[in-house]
Amino acid sequence: MTDERKHKMQLIFKQHPNVEEFHVTSDDQAFFNASDAKNHAKSLGNKEVDAIKRRDVLKVESTESKVESTGDDERIALMAKLEALGGKAAKNIGLDKLKEKISELEAGKVESTKSKVESTGGDESGADADKGGNPDESGAGEGAGE
């Protein structure tokens, strides 16, 4: 396999992470199905079709995928945290954007909690004043009735 073809195939495999094999014609057209590649090859001078496997083209990157798996673990944990906070995100969101979204939700929860405490504190003092006034009034009424 020429370096040029290998490079093209690396790009194609990166674009299609779930495909393990492509069928490639002599003009470097890649096909998912062997029959499609063979049909295309009929129109070419060289009718040869090569089956190229991912592992044959991306051998070097196997160590990189192990390193990236820690990023996947981090992504999974962050996505779980985001969902726990009630947020949602696209599966292909970048780690930085994901962290930013979590920070925004956490900040929103803190602000929401602060406003609830402030509003509850204001309502409670007003409610206590009303409650405190009602027993005195009823007590005064009872005392007058006795």
N, C-alpha and C positions, 0 to 999 in steps of 0.2 A: 504494500500500500504506500502510495506516495505521501510525502509530508503535507502537500496541499489537500489531498483527499482526507487524510487523517484530521487535519485542522477543521475542514468542513464538517466532518462527522462529529467531532467534538462539539461544535456549535449546535448541530442538529440534536445530538443527545441531550445537551443542556436545555434546549428548548422543549424537549419531550422527556421529562424525568421518569415517566412510568413505562417507557418503551425500552425493551431489552435488546431488540434486533431490528435493523432496517435492511431492506433489499435495495442495492444500489446498482444502477446501470452504468455503462461506460462513460456517459456524459455527466456523471455524478448526481443524477437525480435519485433521491432517496424515497422509498416507498415502504409503507407499513406491511403490505401484502406482496408475496412473491409473484402472484399471478398478475398484479398490476405492473410490477417491474418488468416481467417477461413480455407483457403486451406492449409496453413502451419500448423495450429493447428491439422489438420487431422492426421498428422504424429506423434503427441505427445501423451503422456499418458493423460495429462490434456488438454482437447480440448477447454478450456475457453479462450475467447478473451475479453480483457478489452479496452474500449474506454477511453483514458486519454486526458483530455483537458489541454491546456497551462495554463489557469488561476488556475487550481487545483495544478499545480506543481510549478509555478513561482509566487506565491502570494507575496512573500517577495520582489521580484525584481520590482514590480510595482512602488514603490517609487523611485528606482534607475533610472528607465526609465524616470521619470519626471526630475530628475537631469541631465540626459544625453541629454534631449531635448534642454537645453541651449547650449550644445556642438553642437547639430545639427543646431541650429540657427547660431552659429558661423561658422560652416562648410559651410552653405548655403551662408552666407555673403562673406566668403573667396573665395568660388568657383565663385561667381559673380564677385568679384574683379579680380580674375585670368583671367576670360574670358574677362573682360574689358581691361585687359593688353595684350590680344591676346594670352594667354596661355591656355593649356588644361591639364587635369589630370584625372586619373582614379577615379571613384566614390568612391572607397574604400581607397583612399589615406589618410594617417594619418594627423592629424592637424599640427604636427610639420613639416612634409615634405611639406605640402601645404603652410604653412607660409614661409618656406625656398624658395620654388619655386617662390612665389610672390616677395620676397625680391630680388631674382636673376633677375626677369623680371624688377622690378623697378630700380635696379642698371644698368641693361642693357639699359633701356630707358634713364637714366641720362647720361650714357656714350655715347649713341647714340646721344643725344641732344648736349652734349659737342662737340663731333666730328663734328656734323653738323655746329655748331656755329663756331668752329675753321676753318673748311674747307670753310664755307661761308664767314667768315671774310677774309680769305686769297684770295678767289676768288673775293670778292667784291673790295678789294684794288687793285688787278691786273686789274680788269675790269674798275675801276674808272680811273686808270692810262691810260688805253687804250682809254677810253672815253674822258678823259681830253686831250689826245694827238690828237685825231681826230679833235675836233673843232678848236684847235690851227692851225693844218695843213690846214684845210679847210678855216679858217679865214685868214690865210696867203695867201692862194691861191686867196681868194676873194679880199683881199687888193691889191694884185699884179695885179688883173684883172681890178681894178677900175681906 
